[in-house]
Amino acid sequence: MPRYFLDFQDGEIWLKDEEGQEYESLQEARDAAIAALPDIGREAPPRDGKRDFAAIVRDERGTELCTVRLNLVAKCYPERQGLDH
């Protein structure tokens, strides 16, 4: 069974997978990356409310095979507070 490595990027922070995990296919490794991103996104966003997360799937040679991206944008409209709709 092939071994894939799931690296994660959160803005300037990179978490490189040094161990990897066996998955039956690239599709299964990609699905694992997709499933992991929402958990990472639960952390408080920066003051501007924007975060860009990425998961990169690599093979045993280090070749990037898949990139999964999650963009979070939280925008408030304080000027609308108290308006009747």
VEXPA-292843 format. One record per residue (C-alpha): residue in three letters; residue number from 1; z, y, x. Coordinates in steps of 0.1 Angstrom, whole numbers, padded with zeros to 4 digits. Last residue first. Example, Ala and Ser with C-alpha at 12.3 -4.5 7.8 and 13.67 -1.06 7.14 Angstrom:
{ser,2,{0071,-0011,0137}};
{ala,1,{0078,-0045,0123}};
END
This chain:
{his,85,{0086,0447,-0348}};
{asp,84,{0116,0470,-0345}};
{leu,83,{0120,0484,-0310}};
{gly,82,{0154,0478,-0294}};
{gln,81,{0141,0468,-0260}};
{arg,80,{0104,0476,-0256}};
{glu,79,{0110,0499,-0226}};
{pro,78,{0128,0470,-0209}};
{tyr,77,{0096,0450,-0208}};
{cys,76,{0104,0419,-0187}};
{lys,75,{0080,0399,-0165}};
{ala,74,{0086,0364,-0152}};
{val,73,{0057,0350,-0132}};
{leu,72,{0058,0314,-0119}};
{asn,71,{0028,0299,-0102}};
{leu,70,{0026,0261,-0097}};
{arg,69,{0002,0246,-0073}};
{val,68,{-0008,0211,-0065}};
{thr,67,{-0028,0204,-0033}};
{cys,66,{-0045,0171,-0026}};
{leu,65,{-0058,0152,0004}};
{glu,64,{-0044,0170,0034}};
{thr,63,{-0051,0149,0064}};
{gly,62,{-0019,0141,0084}};
{arg,61,{-0031,0108,0097}};
{glu,60,{-0007,0089,0074}};
{asp,59,{-0021,0107,0043}};
{arg,58,{-0011,0141,0031}};
{val,57,{-0003,0154,-0004}};
{ile,56,{0005,0192,-0005}};
{ala,55,{0029,0206,-0031}};
{ala,54,{0027,0243,-0037}};
{phe,53,{0050,0268,-0053}};
{asp,52,{0043,0305,-0059}};
{arg,51,{0071,0326,-0072}};
{lys,50,{0072,0359,-0090}};
{gly,49,{0102,0375,-0107}};
{asp,48,{0101,0407,-0085}};
{arg,47,{0138,0401,-0077}};
{pro,46,{0132,0366,-0064}};
{pro,45,{0132,0337,-0087}};
{ala,44,{0164,0317,-0095}};
{glu,43,{0159,0280,-0088}};
{arg,42,{0144,0260,-0116}};
{gly,41,{0110,0261,-0100}};
{ile,40,{0118,0232,-0075}};
{asp,39,{0125,0209,-0105}};
{pro,38,{0092,0220,-0120}};
{leu,37,{0073,0211,-0088}};
{ala,36,{0085,0175,-0085}};
{ala,35,{0065,0159,-0114}};
{ile,34,{0032,0174,-0101}};
{ala,33,{0039,0160,-0066}};
{ala,32,{0046,0126,-0080}};
{asp,31,{0014,0128,-0101}};
{arg,30,{-0005,0136,-0069}};
{ala,29,{0010,0105,-0052}};
{glu,28,{0000,0083,-0082}};
{gln,27,{-0036,0097,-0081}};
{leu,26,{-0038,0091,-0044}};
{ser,25,{-0032,0055,-0051}};
{glu,24,{-0006,0027,-0051}};
{tyr,23,{0021,0049,-0037}};
{glu,22,{0042,0043,-0006}};
{gln,21,{0065,0071,0005}};
{gly,20,{0065,0096,0033}};
{glu,19,{0091,0099,0060}};
{glu,18,{0086,0133,0077}};
{asp,17,{0079,0153,0045}};
{lys,16,{0076,0189,0055}};
{leu,15,{0095,0216,0036}};
{trp,14,{0079,0250,0041}};
{ile,13,{0096,0282,0031}};
{glu,12,{0074,0314,0031}};
{gly,11,{0067,0312,-0006}};
{asp,10,{0080,0279,-0017}};
{gln,9,{0059,0252,0000}};
{phe,8,{0064,0215,-0004}};
{asp,7,{0051,0186,0017}};
{leu,6,{0045,0152,0000}};
{phe,5,{0036,0125,0025}};
{tyr,4,{0015,0095,0014}};
{arg,3,{0018,0059,0026}};
{pro,2,{-0009,0034,0015}};
{met,1,{0000,0000,0000}};
END
